[in-house]
Amino acid sequence: MDHAGDGPRLGLIVHHTDGDREYACDRDSHVGRLADGLDRGPDMGRLIVDMARDWTRVFTGAE
């Protein structure tokens, strides 16, 4: 794990897949690309949160 500093750390990548709430950003999107983060993130201890799939788990009151 590569999170600098002392104590507990949270490495998180927000995968912007919900184009209704924000610009979708994926491997081949015209807004931005996330290929390296999606490929290498888990091996580096990053948790990947998918906006379309996981958003209600992050904010339980979100619709």
N, C-alpha and C positions, 0 to 999 in steps of 0.2 A: 504494500500500500504506500502511496506516495503523497500523503497529505501532510504538509509542513506544520510544525508546531507541536507543542506538548498537549497531552490530553486527548479526549475523544474528538473525532472529526467525522464529517459527513461529506462524502464525495457524491455529487448528484449532477446528472445531465437531464435537463427537461427536453424531451423529444416533442417538438411542436407539431403534432399531427392533426390538430383540430382547427381546420381552416375556418370554422364558423366563429370561433372565439378569438383567433389570432392567426397571423400568417402561418400556413403550414410550412415547415422546414424539414426536409428529408434528404436522402442521398442524391436525388436528381432534381431538387426544387430550384426554381429560378431566384428565390429569395436568399437562400443560403444552403450550404451543404453540411451534413453531419456525419458523413461516412466514417471518418477517422474516429470520432467519438463513439459511434455505435459499435465499430469493430473492436476498438482497443479499450473502451471504457470499463467493461466488466473485469477484464484482466488487471486493470489498474485500481480496482476497488471502488469504481463508480457505480452507483445505482442509477439505472435508466428509468425515468418516469415518462410514460406515454400520455400526453394530454388527453387524447380522445378516449383511451381505455382506462386510465387511472385517475382522472381528475376528481371524480366524486370520492375517491378514497383519500385524496389529499384534503379536499374541502368537502366534508360530508353534507353541507347544506347547499352546495352548488347544484344547479340544474343542467 
